[in-house]
Amino acid sequence: MADVKEEGINFKTTYMVGTKEVSTRSFFSDIVIARGVTYLALKEKLKDIPVIEIAVTGYDVIRAIDECKRSFNTERIAVIGSESMIFGAESLNKIMNVKLHTFQIKNEQGAVEALEMARKNNCEAIVGGLMTYNIAKSMGWNSVWIKTGKEAIRQAIREAINSADVVTKERAKTELLKIILDKAKDGIIAVDKDGYISAINKTAYRNLDIDQNCKINEITVKKIFSQPEVLNAIKKAEKLSGAIYKIRDKLAVVNINPIKVNEKKEGAVISIQNVDEIQEIESKIRRELGKKGLVAKYTFNDIAGKSSELKATIETAYKFSQVDSNILLIGETGTGKELFAQSIHSASIRTEQPFVAVNCAALPENLLESELFGYVEGAFSGAVKGGKAGLFELAHNGTIFLDEIGEMPPNLQAKLLRVLQENEVRRIGDSKVIPVNVRVISATNTELPKKIENGDFRQDLFYRLDVLHLNIPPLRKRIEDLKLLFNIFIHEYAEKFKKTAPLITIAAYEALSQYAWPGNIRELKNICERLIVLDEKGEITEQDIRKQINYSSSKYFVNINPESIVTEIQKAHSQYSLKYAEKETITNVLRETDFNKTKAAKRLGISRTTLWRKLKEMNIENKY
């Protein structure tokens, strides 16, 4: 090919006589061009290098036969070569007035055997490729070499150039894919249809303890996975998602995506995620969201109480959590409206998404507007550079809790109504809208219908918010929960201030039960905190309670029979001394939390270590 020039191409010309020594070590080129038997041998040996065939045309064969006939004055000629060389040669007998015998060969041994057959057929000369020509010469034959025309060589070179371009692009794609795989934090393995590994990234090497110097294409997936579900999914080309298995003594999440071409299985891609890393990432995300107050901290399990009123409210709230409608929570101050809002969010399908809370009465109108809807840079004096996303944007795909919704200014009510109608917000100072998908839970401690009558609250907004409504009972209507809550808060603050929880007298419980608790649970917590701070004798008496509660107004008394309360308390204490009142409380809380010590300690307001100590001191069997 030295006399065939192509601009920009670097040729290495190698003449190979014979095929016995063909080896990949002989080649350092991107593309190989060859002809005849040499082409067949190279194509068989060079699996990773494209081999382009130089075509032998009919004209090439005719020229060689004509030269042989003239040079050796013979008509009995053997044409020996690859299939492309001898194809159609016998049809030239009458045209060229010769008697041709054709022999197809694939290697040197075939050439020698063909020459012996030619001798038996009384052939007088040989026409063939370079290898056959040289062998025939060495055996004393008259022979002619079939030479390829320049146009055929040029065509082969053009094809090689195109192939080289394709090879270069494929190598670039392969390298890019390798970089992407190696940068992935998940372990990724590709297997062929027989289950042998065809590709693997560094993370998978590391997590599966595979030697990076080993031949991965000799490793089957069975050496890594023993789980029948994984092996069956690969074998049947089925998808597997979120399966958790123990691999190399570590928990991992395994996902399998089958590879199919024209509905025919060709293998699968397996991703392996370390559970510890997933938990670490989730923890990091939650910490970041927690810093912004964008996570719900409570669930229904955190709502303490066993009264029928509370149980019915929780049951209704749970039903509400399973749908995506807006909810209006109605309850007096201190009844735990946000606790219910967070619990509803935690039990809903939005639980992994943000929970954003805002008190509509705590901010002035202009500040509340910018907090809810955000603003663009330069929207007003003092606007931060780059603008700021509003709470509705931050709550996208999650829940926004609008506390004290009845105190929202009328102008903002109209803007809120539009957000609820269109599911989109417009930042202050901006001309474009931003789509949002938010579930709205609002709360009020006032009667919104009266505000509507007085013109202080929009009726159309009320109907948008009040799709589902939940009445949260005040503490005076769930008086049977009082003792449990009081004990929880007492222990919580005793733990907080590093004090021993005091004993509580029967008269103290009676005094608690006679009060109407206008501030509800919030007021109860405040009193418990004061009692612990002031406690010096290790006991809470009726006098201690009365010092902290304002009995001056009759409206603060509960309309119940005090004698029934005393009877109930005395009945309880006829079975248990004050020493065992705490034991009863702890035991009940353990039962209510299905004997989960972490949850029980949290409900009791003490540490898990303290709970263990009390269980031992009170001789409560450690069977829970």
BELJO-V805302 format. One record per helix or strand. SS is the DSSP state (hx for helix, st for strand). FROM is the first residue (numbers start at 1). TO is the last residue. Records with the same first field share a line. If there is no record, write none. Layout:
SS: FROM-TO  FROM-TO
//
This chain:
hx: 24-26  36-45  58-72  83-86  89-96  108-120  130-138  150-183  202-207  216-218  221-223  228-235  275-291  300-302  308-321  337-347  365-373  391-394  405-407  410-422  448-453  459-465  475-477  479-496  506-513  520-534  542-548  554-556  562-575  578-592  597-604  608-617
st: 31-34  50-53  76-81  99-104  125-128  143-145  187-192  196-200  220-220  240-247  250-261  264-274  327-330  355-359  374-375  388-389  399-403  424-425  428-428  434-435  439-444  468-471  503-504  515-515  539-540  557-557
//
